[in-house]
Amino acid sequence: MRARLDRREAVAALLAARGDLLVVAGLGSPAYDLMAAGDHDGNFYLWGGMGSAVPIALGLALARPDRPVLALTGDGEMLMGLGALATVARAAPRNLTVVVLDNGRYGETGMQESHTASGTKLAEVAKACGFRRATTIQTLKGIADLRRNLRATGGPRFATVAIVADNAPRVLPPRDGVFLKTRLRASLGLRSI
């Protein structure tokens, strides 16, 4: 059995001293975890479109190669959007990191087991898609190592973070999509549309 981290502690450690990091959070628990770590103008929370965190982060990374970009998602959402990994690997943005919080559960629909609970290894899937850097993290030291590499070029990078299968209290981020879009554009120095 793998060691498993507390999700909130892992996300807070990953985002410590984040600087100019842009973060796209998948719907549900990853968005709540990101909000619990501290709201930021560079956060973009998804409230729908399961499977969209990685493609949106890819677009952001390609549009802004001068900024580090993090896709923070869960195993259920990543399983739904596996094709995005092949697209990311082919596009090969040097500034993109994909982090999957893997509790082996579909947390938003009742904690049913996901395929990762029965053997699917997302880091190996990412490697098979063409990621040169893909790992599974089980310790806070591993999180600290990943955090130090968020600004390094040479991506894309992929990491599965083994987390405890629990339902942490919800910390709800802003839900207004226009507000979130406008705030992110302003943080990038773009005018509102």
C-alpha positions as CSV (number, residue, x, y, z in Angstrom):
1,M,0.0,0.0,0.0
2,R,1.3,3.4,-0.9
3,A,1.8,6.1,1.7
4,R,-0.9,8.8,1.4
5,L,-0.8,12.4,2.2
6,D,-3.4,14.8,3.6
7,R,-4.7,16.6,0.6
8,R,-4.9,20.1,2.1
9,E,-1.4,19.8,3.6
10,A,0.0,18.6,0.3
11,V,-1.7,21.4,-1.8
12,A,-0.6,24.1,0.7
13,A,3.0,22.8,0.6
14,L,3.0,22.7,-3.2
15,L,1.7,26.3,-3.4
16,A,3.9,27.8,-0.7
17,A,5.7,31.0,-2.0
18,R,3.9,30.5,-5.4
19,G,5.0,33.8,-6.9
20,D,3.6,34.2,-10.4
21,L,2.4,30.6,-10.8
22,L,-0.9,30.3,-12.6
23,V,-3.2,27.5,-11.4
24,V,-6.2,25.9,-13.1
25,A,-8.1,23.7,-10.6
26,G,-10.4,20.9,-11.7
27,L,-13.9,20.9,-10.4
28,G,-14.7,19.7,-6.9
29,S,-12.1,18.9,-4.3
30,P,-9.0,20.2,-6.2
31,A,-10.8,23.6,-6.4
32,Y,-11.7,23.5,-2.7
33,D,-8.1,22.5,-1.9
34,L,-6.7,25.4,-4.0
35,M,-9.1,27.9,-2.3
36,A,-8.1,26.5,1.2
37,A,-4.5,27.2,0.3
38,G,-5.4,30.8,-0.4
39,D,-7.3,32.6,-3.1
40,H,-5.1,34.3,-5.7
41,D,-5.7,36.3,-8.8
42,G,-3.8,33.7,-10.7
43,N,-6.2,30.9,-9.7
44,F,-8.9,29.7,-12.2
45,Y,-11.4,27.4,-10.6
46,L,-13.6,25.2,-12.8
47,W,-17.2,24.7,-11.8
48,G,-18.1,22.5,-14.6
49,G,-16.6,20.8,-17.6
50,M,-15.2,17.7,-15.9
51,G,-12.0,16.7,-17.7
52,S,-11.2,20.3,-18.7
53,A,-8.5,21.4,-16.2
54,V,-5.6,20.0,-18.2
55,P,-6.7,21.3,-21.6
56,I,-7.4,24.7,-20.2
57,A,-4.0,24.8,-18.4
58,L,-2.4,23.7,-21.7
59,G,-3.9,26.6,-23.6
60,L,-2.8,29.0,-20.8
61,A,0.8,27.5,-20.9
62,L,1.0,27.9,-24.7
63,A,-0.4,31.4,-24.6
64,R,1.9,32.5,-21.8
65,P,5.2,30.6,-22.1
66,D,6.7,33.3,-19.8
67,R,4.7,32.1,-16.8
68,P,4.7,28.7,-14.9
69,V,1.3,27.0,-15.2
70,L,-0.1,24.2,-12.9
71,A,-3.1,22.0,-13.7
72,L,-4.4,20.7,-10.3
73,T,-6.9,18.0,-10.8
74,G,-8.2,14.7,-9.3
75,D,-7.8,11.1,-10.4
76,G,-11.5,10.9,-11.5
77,E,-11.2,14.0,-13.7
78,M,-7.9,12.9,-15.1
79,L,-9.3,9.5,-16.0
80,M,-12.2,11.2,-17.8
81,G,-9.7,13.3,-19.9
82,L,-6.8,10.9,-20.6
83,G,-6.6,12.1,-24.2
84,A,-5.4,15.5,-22.9
85,L,-2.2,13.9,-21.7
86,A,-1.3,12.9,-25.2
87,T,-2.1,16.4,-26.5
88,V,0.0,18.0,-23.8
89,A,3.0,15.6,-24.5
90,R,2.8,16.4,-28.2
91,A,2.5,20.2,-27.6
92,A,5.4,19.9,-25.0
93,P,5.0,23.3,-23.2
94,R,8.1,23.7,-21.1
95,N,6.2,25.7,-18.4
96,L,3.3,23.3,-17.6
97,T,3.0,20.9,-14.7
98,V,0.1,18.5,-14.3
99,V,-0.6,17.4,-10.7
100,V,-3.2,14.8,-10.0
101,L,-4.5,14.4,-6.5
102,D,-5.2,10.6,-6.4
103,N,-7.3,9.2,-3.6
104,G,-8.6,6.4,-5.7
105,R,-12.1,7.8,-5.4
106,Y,-14.7,9.8,-7.3
107,G,-15.2,12.3,-4.4
108,E,-17.9,14.4,-5.9
109,T,-20.3,11.5,-6.6
110,G,-20.1,9.5,-3.3
111,M,-16.5,8.2,-3.0
112,Q,-16.9,5.3,-5.3
113,E,-13.6,3.7,-6.2
114,S,-11.9,5.0,-9.4
115,H,-9.7,2.9,-11.6
116,T,-6.6,4.1,-9.8
117,A,-7.8,2.1,-6.7
118,S,-7.6,-1.1,-8.8
119,G,-4.3,-0.6,-10.5
120,T,-4.4,2.2,-13.1
121,K,-1.1,4.1,-12.6
122,L,-1.6,7.6,-14.0
123,A,2.1,8.5,-14.0
124,E,2.8,5.5,-16.2
125,V,0.0,6.6,-18.5
126,A,1.6,10.0,-18.8
127,K,4.9,8.4,-19.6
128,A,3.3,6.3,-22.3
129,C,1.8,9.5,-23.8
130,G,5.2,11.0,-24.0
131,F,5.9,12.9,-20.8
132,R,9.6,12.6,-20.0
133,R,9.0,13.6,-16.4
134,A,6.2,11.7,-14.6
135,T,6.3,10.5,-11.1
136,T,4.2,9.4,-8.1
137,I,4.6,11.4,-4.9
138,Q,4.0,9.9,-1.5
139,T,5.9,12.3,0.8
140,L,6.0,16.0,1.7
141,K,9.6,15.9,0.6
142,G,8.4,14.8,-2.8
143,I,6.0,17.8,-2.8
144,A,8.8,20.1,-1.8
145,D,10.9,18.8,-4.7
146,L,8.1,19.3,-7.1
147,R,7.5,22.8,-5.9
148,R,11.1,23.7,-6.6
149,N,10.7,22.5,-10.1
150,L,7.4,24.4,-11.0
151,R,9.4,27.2,-12.5
152,A,12.0,25.1,-14.2
153,T,11.8,24.8,-18.0
154,G,12.0,21.3,-19.5
155,G,8.3,20.5,-19.0
156,P,5.8,19.3,-19.3
157,R,5.9,17.5,-16.0
158,F,3.4,15.1,-14.5
159,A,2.9,14.0,-10.9
160,T,0.4,11.9,-9.2
161,V,0.1,12.8,-5.5
162,A,-1.2,9.9,-3.4
163,I,-3.7,11.4,-0.9
164,V,-5.9,10.0,1.8
165,A,-9.4,9.1,0.7
166,D,-11.5,11.5,2.8
167,N,-13.9,14.4,2.2
168,A,-12.3,17.5,3.6
169,P,-14.7,20.3,4.5
170,R,-15.5,22.4,1.4
171,V,-13.8,25.8,1.1
172,L,-15.8,27.3,-1.8
173,P,-14.0,29.6,-4.2
174,P,-15.8,32.3,-6.2
175,R,-18.4,30.8,-8.4
176,D,-18.9,33.6,-10.9
177,G,-17.3,32.5,-14.1
178,V,-17.2,36.1,-15.6
179,F,-15.5,37.3,-12.4
180,L,-12.9,34.5,-12.5
181,K,-12.2,35.1,-16.2
182,T,-11.9,38.8,-15.8
183,R,-9.7,38.5,-12.7
184,L,-7.3,36.1,-14.4
185,R,-7.1,38.2,-17.5
186,A,-6.3,41.3,-15.4
187,S,-3.5,39.3,-13.6
188,L,-2.1,38.6,-17.0
189,G,-2.2,42.3,-18.0
190,L,-5.0,41.8,-20.5
191,R,-8.1,43.9,-20.8
192,S,-11.5,42.5,-20.1
193,I,-13.6,41.3,-22.9
